[in-house]
Amino acid sequence: MNKKLLSCALLGALSMAQSAVAQDFDDRWYMTAGAGINVFDGDRGVTDDVYGTLGFGKFVTPNFSVDAEFTHVDPKLDANNSRNWELASLALVGRYHFIKEGRDWNPYLAFGVGSQRHHDGTQTQPAALGFNPSRVGDNVLTFVGAGFQHNYERVSLRGEAGIRYDWDDSSITHKNQIADLYAGLSLVIPLGAKAEPPPPPPAPMAAPPEKTCADMDDDGDGVNNCDDKCPNSEAGQAIGPDGCPVPLTIDLKGVNFDFDKSTLRPDAVAILDEAVAILGKYPQLRVEVAGHTDSIGTEQYNQGLSERRASAVYDYLTGHGIDSSRLVGPTGYGESKPIAPNTNPDGTDNPEGRAQNRRTELNVQN
C-alpha cells in the first residue's frame, strides 16, 4: 500500500469528521508522543520489545477522538540474532471516551485500521528505519484496545492496552492473522490556545402580563376603566372615585341666613343633609367651608359674621359624620365675594341680591 496515499486519506478523514460536528467542546488539534511494550505472537519468533509512536489528531465530538498514528518497533529474532526484523505502521484510530463531568480521568475504547510495513533481513544490509530489501511488504493492520485519559492543566496522559492484528498472508509463520499484544503510555499535547466558550444566550424576556380594564385608564382621570362610570371625563375636572366629575364648588343653595344672623334656619337642614350624602359618596374629597355676607355693615363686622356662618355649617358637617381632616376652614370671606348685586343699577337697595350673598359654600380642594 502506498504510504503517501494512506496519509492523505487519514488526514482527509480527520478534516471531514471535524466539519460534520458543531464545535461545543475543545476541538483543538493535538500531537501525541509515547512508548510501550509489544508482546509478539509466539509464531513470529522474536523477542518482546519497546515500540515508539507519534500521532496527530483531535476530538470531533465531545466523546469521540480521531488520530493518525505512526508506530515503529525493532525487536530481535530469537533463532537468529544476525537478522533484523522490524514493523512500522500508519493507522487511523478512533477512540470513544466515556466522559463524566467533573472527572479528570475518563476511560475509553479504541479501534483502528491502517497499513503495516514489515521487514526481516540480515544485519549486513543497509537500513533506513531497517527496511532492507530482503523481505519488505505492506499489509492490513487492525486493532482494538482500551485505556484511560487523564487531563492535566496543559497536557493529557493516555494509558492504553490492546491487541493488534497483522493480516500478513505472506508471513513466514504461514498464518493469515498474527495477533500481537501492546501496552503503553502517550502524552497528548494540544496545539494553540483553547477557544473561549461562547457566552450563554440571553434569557428570554417574559411576556408582559395581559392588561385588563383594571390596568387601563383611557381618559386619564386616575380611575381605572373597571371603576370608571364616566369614561369621557375631561382634564381639569374634579373627579370622584367613580370617575365622574364633581362640582368644584358645592353651592349650598338654600342655606342662607337671616339678616345679621349666623344660625341655621330649619329649611337649611335638608340641604346640608344632601351635602353630607355627597361627601359620604366621595370619601376622597376635601372641601373648604366658606361663609359670605351681603354689603350691609362694616367690612370688619361682615368678616366676623361670615366666619360665624361658616362655623355653623362646619359644626353641622362634623356633627353628622364628616371627619374634620376632610374640611378646610371654617373660612369667612365677608362681603368680598358677592354672587349677586347688593344694590340696583340706580343705587337703590336690592334685597334679593343681598339674600343670595348671605350664603355658605363648600369649595373642593382636590
Secondary structure by P-SEA (a helix, b strand, c coil): ccaaaaaaaaaaaaaaaaaacccccccccbbbbbbbbbbccccccccbbbbbbccccccccccbbbbbbbbbbbbbbcccccccccccbbbbbbbbbbcccccccccccccbbbbbbbbcccccccccccccccccbbbbbbbcccbbbbbcccbbbbbbbbbbbbccccccccccbbbbbbcbbbbbbbcccccccccccccccccccccccccccccccccccccccccccccccccccccccccccccccccccccccccccccaaaaaaaaaaaaaacccbbbbbbbbbcccccaaaaaaaaaaaaaaaaaaaaaaccccccccccccccccccccccccccccccaaaaaaacbbbbbbcc
